[in-house]
Amino acid sequence: MNIHLRCCIMILVLCTVMIAPAGISSSNEDHTLSCFEPGSYLADKARANRIVLIGKHHKNIHIHNLIIHSLPALVATAGISTLFVEIPSSQQEAINRFCKGDEGVETIEVCDIIESPSYREILLKARSLGMKIIAIDAPVPCSITRDEWMARRVKAYLEEDPQSKGLVLAGQRHVFKGLQWVHVIEPSLADHLESYGVFSVITWPNAIDNLVPVAMDINSSYFSGVRDPTLMAMNITEQVCLATAADGVIFMPRNQ
């Protein structure tokens, strides 16, 4: 077990392990740390922010199932009306036909790196809840970065529908904030959407021995120096850590 993962396990041991449905602080400046049931946590953050970004690990069925189970509360209690997905924007017409019930979910072309039955189940659940589904990924080739293209798609929709609130599902690297790259300057999707009221949540697979996942705010006092496996694999400067790179984290149980 690497030192960063040991650090996070220690955090979970030291924090309040009683899962609480309410009373979640949205401030990362607090000096307390508590764990929460992920669905309630995401709904709380969605009530306080116009956009919630969830960093996915592609094809992870357990993370997909967590999102599926969280969607009803996000719609019913937090006012989330739109699901933004990392599917090429060229597929929007196919998505529109799917949402109307004119076509099956299998008619939507999804990139091989993302394609999985459980990912399509997210789309089916969103449709059953009456959510708008917006494809935001860039065409290939593209004259701007994928993150900027995706941000433009999200912004255009939010400006067209000022009352809408959105859940954005994207690969983990796109939801990190303020990353300092070694050789380039490349704002993330989260960076591009900063002015819209964004709460960024990463998922950490195989992190804990608990039987159920737990969510918590990323508190700079506790997460200084902590890197999840995605950060450790990225070409970023040494000082980058979770203390500044995201707002919240969902720890997934081992073997999930």
SVG drawing of the C-alpha trace seen along z (x, -y; Angstrom):
<svg xmlns="http://www.w3.org/2000/svg" viewBox="-41 -34 49 42">
<polyline fill="none" stroke="black" stroke-width="0.4" points="0.0,0.0 1.5,-3.4 2.0,-6.2 -0.8,-8.3 -3.4,-5.6 -2.2,-4.9 -2.7,-8.6 -6.3,-8.5 -7.1,-5.3 -5.9,-7.1 -8.2,-10.0 -11.1,-7.7 -10.2,-6.1 -9.9,-9.5 -13.0,-11.1 -16.6,-10.7 -17.6,-7.3 -21.3,-7.6 -22.9,-8.2 -25.0,-11.4 -27.7,-12.5 -27.5,-16.2 -25.4,-18.9 -22.6,-18.7 -20.4,-21.7 -19.6,-23.1 -16.5,-24.9 -13.1,-23.4 -11.7,-25.8 -13.3,-23.9 -11.0,-22.0 -13.4,-19.0 -13.8,-16.1 -16.8,-13.8 -17.8,-11.0 -21.2,-10.8 -23.4,-8.5 -22.5,-9.5 -26.0,-10.0 -26.9,-12.4 -23.6,-14.1 -24.0,-14.7 -27.5,-16.0 -26.4,-18.4 -23.7,-19.7 -26.1,-20.0 -28.4,-22.1 -25.6,-24.5 -24.0,-24.7 -25.3,-25.0 -23.0,-22.3 -21.6,-19.2 -18.7,-17.5 -18.1,-13.8 -14.8,-12.3 -15.3,-8.8 -13.0,-5.8 -14.2,-4.6 -16.0,-1.2 -16.1,-1.0 -19.5,0.6 -19.5,-0.2 -19.0,-3.9 -21.6,-3.8 -24.1,-2.1 -23.4,-4.7 -24.3,-7.4 -27.4,-5.6 -28.6,-5.3 -27.8,-8.9 -29.7,-10.4 -33.3,-10.2 -32.4,-12.4 -30.3,-14.7 -33.4,-15.3 -36.1,-15.3 -34.4,-17.1 -31.6,-19.1 -33.1,-20.3 -30.6,-18.7 -32.3,-18.7 -29.5,-18.1 -26.9,-15.3 -23.8,-16.3 -21.9,-13.3 -18.5,-12.6 -20.0,-11.5 -19.1,-13.2 -21.4,-16.2 -22.0,-14.8 -24.3,-12.2 -26.7,-14.8 -29.3,-14.0 -29.1,-10.3 -29.4,-11.2 -32.5,-13.4 -34.2,-10.5 -33.3,-8.2 -34.8,-10.7 -38.0,-10.8 -38.2,-7.0 -37.8,-6.8 -34.5,-4.9 -32.8,-2.5 -29.8,-3.4 -27.6,-1.2 -28.0,-3.6 -25.8,-6.2 -22.2,-5.9 -19.9,-5.9 -16.1,-5.9 -14.5,-2.5 -12.7,-3.8 -16.0,-4.7 -18.3,-2.1 -19.9,0.4 -23.4,1.7 -23.3,-0.1 -22.5,-3.4 -25.6,-3.0 -27.6,-2.2 -26.8,-5.7 -28.4,-7.1 -31.4,-4.9 -31.9,-6.0 -31.5,-9.7 -34.2,-9.3 -36.6,-7.6 -36.2,-10.6 -37.0,-13.1 -33.5,-14.6 -32.0,-16.4 -28.9,-14.6 -26.3,-16.7 -23.3,-15.3 -20.2,-17.5 -17.1,-15.7 -15.1,-17.2 -14.8,-15.9 -11.5,-14.6 -9.5,-16.5 -10.4,-19.6 -8.8,-23.1 -9.1,-23.6 -8.6,-21.4 -11.2,-18.8 -11.7,-20.5 -12.4,-23.9 -14.8,-22.3 -16.7,-20.5 -16.9,-23.6 -18.3,-25.6 -21.0,-23.0 -22.0,-23.2 -21.9,-27.0 -24.0,-27.3 -26.7,-25.1 -26.7,-26.8 -26.9,-30.2 -29.8,-29.0 -31.6,-27.7 -30.7,-29.9 -32.8,-27.9 -31.1,-24.6 -28.7,-22.8 -26.4,-20.2 -24.5,-17.0 -21.3,-16.5 -19.8,-13.1 -16.3,-13.1 -13.0,-11.3 -11.2,-12.0 -8.6,-14.3 -11.2,-16.7 -12.7,-17.5 -9.4,-18.4 -8.9,-22.1 -5.9,-24.4 -3.5,-21.7 0.1,-22.8 1.5,-20.8 5.2,-20.2 5.4,-21.4 2.1,-23.0 -0.6,-25.3 -3.9,-23.5 -7.0,-24.5 -9.4,-21.6 -13.1,-21.4 -13.6,-22.4 -11.3,-25.4 -13.3,-26.6 -16.5,-26.3 -15.3,-28.0 -17.6,-31.1 -20.7,-29.0 -20.7,-27.7 -19.0,-24.3 -18.4,-21.6 -15.8,-19.0 -15.9,-15.4 -13.4,-12.7 -13.9,-9.0 -11.1,-6.8 -11.6,-3.0 -10.3,-0.3 -9.5,-2.8 -11.1,-1.5 -12.0,1.7 -15.6,0.4 -18.4,2.4 -20.0,-0.8 -18.5,-3.9 -18.1,-7.1 -17.9,-10.7 -16.2,-13.7 -15.1,-17.2 -11.5,-17.6 -10.1,-19.7 -6.7,-21.3 -5.7,-20.6 -6.0,-16.8 -5.4,-16.3 -2.1,-18.2 0.3,-16.0 -2.3,-13.4 -2.5,-12.2 -5.0,-9.7 -3.8,-7.2 -4.9,-9.5 -2.9,-12.4 0.1,-10.2 -0.1,-9.1 -0.3,-12.6 2.5,-14.8 2.0,-17.5 4.4,-19.3 5.3,-17.7 3.4,-20.1 0.0,-19.3 -2.2,-17.3 -5.9,-16.8 -5.8,-19.7 -6.3,-22.1 -7.2,-19.9 -10.8,-19.0 -13.6,-19.8 -14.8,-16.4 -13.9,-12.7 -15.9,-9.4 -13.8,-6.5 -14.9,-3.2 -14.5,0.1 -11.9,2.6 -12.8,5.1 -15.4,2.6"/>
</svg>
